[in-house]
Amino acid sequence: MRYLRKKLSISILTLAILLGFPFMHGETVHAASSLPAFTYTSDGVFSWEFVKDADAYRITFSELGFYINMKTSEKYSFNGCATWKANGVSFDLRKYFDQNNTSITEKTYTVTVTAMRNGNSLNYANTVKYSYKSAIPKLETPKNLKWNKRILSWDEVRGADDYFVAVCDEKTGNYVWRARIFDPTVTTIDTGKTSPYFQDKPLVYDENSNYYFKVFAYGESGVSRDSDGATSYTINGSEVDCESGTTGSCRWVYNAEKSTLTISGNGAMGTYYNYNKVPWYTMRSEIKTIIIGNGVTNISNHAFYGTKISSITIPDSVSKIGEGAFSYCSELSEVKLGTGLKEIGPRCFECSSGTGMYKLTSMTIPANVTTFGKHSIGYISYASGGTMVYEVITGFKITGACSSKAFDYAEENKITWVSNEHTVSKTEVTKESTCTQKGKETVTCRCGHTYTRDIPLKHHTLTRVPANPATETADGNIEYYICSECHNWFEDDAGEKLITDHSSVIIPKGTVPEKPDPEKPDPEKPDPVKPDPVKPDPEKPKPKPEIKPTEEDETPGKEEKTPVPSSGEDESKASSNEVSNEAAKVENATPDPKPEGTALTDESQQAEFVVTSAAKENPTVDYKRTTNKKVKKITVPKTITLDGVTYNVTGIASKAFNGCSKLTTIAFGNNIEFIRANAFKGAKNLKTINAKSSKLTNSSVAKKAFKGVGSRVTVKVPKKLKKTYSKLFVKKGLAKSIKIK
């Protein structure tokens, strides 16, 4: 009966396009004459007094092409919507349409009430515009669609009268199967059987096609309204004998025959605050393989709790793994994390403490992971005295880059660390390089590992010896270059072409460049037309050839600018003099840094510094103290230049600010790598430490570096390092009550 009543109700109102008017407020557009005492309320109740000679009143809805005819002779109540009085009538439109239709579109409608007689207007009418909002609830669309071996199921929709299910074939684009379920408590349908109501034949699936299901909830008249749309679900023909469903923006399919759970799609998985809410929770002990497709971005909390997988590969698309996602996976022994991973949630890979209950003994963490939840990796848990106890798995190892946050996690949790990429924390030169021999330096990584590496060869310090032509009395030479450090000779200014035979640069004296013979024809040019030769006069003596003196010969007593080696001892002497002169020039041009431990004063900075490295390529100093004890703000410089040498300021010395009674602010930048013990002690009125450096580590900050910092101080650090520095500074002596921003 409910179905017949509903069907008749829908048929009557089909032309009204599924009406139903709850009215908010509106404006009245008057006709030639208004109905007497016409009023309306915000909830859609219209009232007016009778018009003389009127035998009916018509309520018209312009947008719907539909009207209600109220005859005064019948005084029909329209299921309690009309109230007839002695001098007039009222009509509750919202109640009327809520009772008679479940598919009401909420928008503004034009409603006209007209006085009629014998089917004609008496020219008494009022037109009102109303914004419609239903008084009865609208149904939600069916949720949590699941598939289990040809059976489609969904969650019950409260207030629904019945459900409609339709299936579209991808290849044809046509609906190939439909079903109508009139019991709202039945929320499953077997697509392998003849469908209810429509009598469609059972579905026959093609493995190479997709099938699109739609589930729609119908409302019950006067109780609920139809859902706005249908919930869609897609199944591939090859998956009809599997279980499947949706999780967030993704889809899951469980193949019981292969014990394989597949997560696919683009976006995050669903949110689950308890492991028993995960759709495949009841199958967890049967799941032995999990495949996560590239495109999944977020693995939900508790997603794979208690499954029997032995290995898992996280694709590069995943950026976050939620809390307890792989906890209590007792068979898990191998984990491969993608390069896009940034966050690992608390207790993500937690194991039980029972014998043989965990097989995961090591993990490699990508460098991009910056956030680790508490006990996220390498922990077992057990209950003791009503509380959970967490302990590091004996022998567990974390592998990663020493510059990554994984190193910090391993160090804080006292987990064995294995480096696959060391970083330079400190270097110490053990042998300076020259232009002929490589130097040596000892490198210390933040993990404590040390190793020795070569320092590249220095460039030759070359002096050019210009070309000097030979004369009748003195040797000459071609152009060449002499290094003032190794004393080798080179053909080029890059110091790449070594001259091993020094005599090869000498042009022996008396060697005069051959002049071209004008009588000798040039093979590259055509023969010129020669005039007849003139016969020589045998009586006339031949002139002697003229030898022109060189510039050096014409200037008595002039010394040569560059020594020209001749041979043996003379050659060695010339080379030695040249080298000595050039070495002197180099010494004057690039002075050496002061030895380590030397105190330096920079008047422009009003500060003293101490040399920490005298390496010529990178001399460094610590900020030792200020020379102005009344200063209120100190900004540690990046570099200082003294006596022609530029030093990098890389550290803050012990008690650097002691006795600065008026100092309120200390600031330093990314150049600072080292903070010595008690660096800030003695600055009694200090209020702000602005630490902009991102290079501070557990090994570069002394144990008591922040000892003595007053409780009123605020420490400002780079935003992305707040969590790391908060732990580090407290570990290094900073009181926990001090604010870190």
Order of alpha helices (4+ residues) and beta strands (2+ residues): alpha-beta-beta-beta-beta-beta-beta-beta-alpha-beta-beta-beta-beta-beta-beta-beta-beta-beta-beta-beta-beta-beta-beta-beta-beta-beta-beta-beta-beta-beta-beta-beta-beta-beta-alpha-beta-beta-beta-beta-beta-beta-beta-beta-beta-beta-alpha-alpha-beta-beta-beta-beta-beta-beta-beta-beta-beta-beta-alpha-beta
